[in-house]
Amino acid sequence: MQNEKHPTNEEFEREPVPATHLKDWRSFLGMYAGEHAAGTEFMIGPLFLTAGVSAFDLIVGLLLGNLLAVLCWRFLTAEIAVKNRLTLYYQLEKICGKRLVTLYNLANGVLFCFLAGSMITVSATAVGIPFEMEMPKLTDSMPNGVTWILVVLALGAAFTLIAAKGYNTVSKAANWMSPLIVLGFLACGIVALGQLNIHSFSEFWQVWGEGREPFPGQIKFTFWHVVIWSWFCNAAMHIGMSDLSVFRFAKSPRSGWTTAAGMYVGHYMAWIAAALLYAAYIRTPEALHIMENGGVPPVAPGPLAYNAIGIFGILTVILAGWTTANPTIYRSGLAFQAILPKASTFWVTVVAGTVATIAGIFPAFAMKLLDFVAVYGFVLAPVGAIIVFEHFFADRFGVVRNWAEITGSSFNLSVLVAWAASGLLFYFISVTQGIFLSFLTLPAWLTCGLLYLLLSRKNPKTQI
């Protein structure tokens, strides 16, 4: 969604989007529905089940958490985007300076690579079915065989080549495939209901019941874990302001409400459908035998979907991983290109795809997706606080807006100190107190924004 540089002169990457190119809410509705019904959903749904969630925690927690995410998109991201109509990166450059934005791009690019790698892992579990490939287990961090490595390398090469050829084709193909993927999730959920012999809402509720102990290697998810994690799994996009690059084209901030299509189709229906697939699987003789011997049934999207809807399930998993990995690899390449502007888009995308493919070989990125997404939001979201706090509070605190642009500086140290101090402080608290990182994303975000205001209350020439 963000960071795209299409071969057109209508991207307005370094100027506000003019009124002649604004789009109404319908342009965003389909995009968000498709963007968030993707390969990640096939992993996240089952992983909630491995964390021992109860019915109330999952169903009501997801309702609330996704609503909070939509409110952030509507009243923060879309509001600021429509006011300034600038990309995230250009707005950051005005505040932080080019050198500091380079550091942000490096962090962004690397994390995008790991996310794309987890999606290659997801698709590999589907491609490997005809080869009777051994699937990675929930506790696996290393590749489990030569076949796995070869399948991941082949998929990674294909995804990378497509991404390197340009985003326009990838984006159009993804939009065409999105309805098919959503249909696949819905079909999986319906079939899983039949496999579980569910014929009423009360029976559906009993799938999770009062919850259970988490599987080995997983932490126990309570109601607040579900709420906070689902709120901040896209923290980099909403409170982190990445989607400024999307909503700068919106006619009105009300277009921010369209994110509900992504949250309640992808992050609600698709997560629950995928969880139902896993619930049906762990009641099979194969899974029960694994658990009786102290093991953990594998969380492999390909076989789960195949057992439910056959070949269509394999296709759905491959396409879901593909439509997530391709644009993610492309975005990662553009983030790296911002660091090396003389490098061609093709080759930096190839480098990004190579890193993603190597990451995909190691199942840990997919099997620990709940933890990785928490880290992703925790690292990147506080940078968005700089934009939000300056937008709403700069005048009240006497802070100079767009300090780097006004002074000609390439490095705003106030931003770096605020970002680093808040991140290090709350990461230390997470490690020493054993607090799940998503619980600390909001405190880190608020602290970063407040520190930035306090450090910036100076004359532009003497600001840190």
Secondary structure, DSSP 8 states (H G I E B T S, - for coil): --S---SSS-S-TTS---GGG-B-THHHHHHHHHHTSSHHHHHHHHHHHHTT--HHHHHHHHHHHHHHHHHHIIIIIHHHHHHH---HHHHHHHHH-HHHHHHHHHHHHHHHHHHHHHHHHHHHHHHTTTTT-----TT--S---HHHHHHHHHHHHHHHHHHHT-HHHHHHHHHHHHHHHHHHHHHHHHHHHHHTT--SHHHHHTTTTT-----TT-----HHHHHHHHHHTTTTTTTT-TTHHHHTTBSSGGGGGGHHHIIIIIIIIIHHHHHHHHHHHTTSHHHHHHHHTT------HHHHHHHHHTHHHHHHHHHHHHHHHHHHHHHHHHHHHHHSTTS-HHHHHHHHHHHHHHHHHSTHHHHTHHHHHHHHHHHHHHHHHHHHHHHHHHHHHT--TTHHHHHT-S--HHHHHHHHHHHHHHHHHHHHHT--GGGGHHHHHHHHHHHHHHHT-S-TTT--
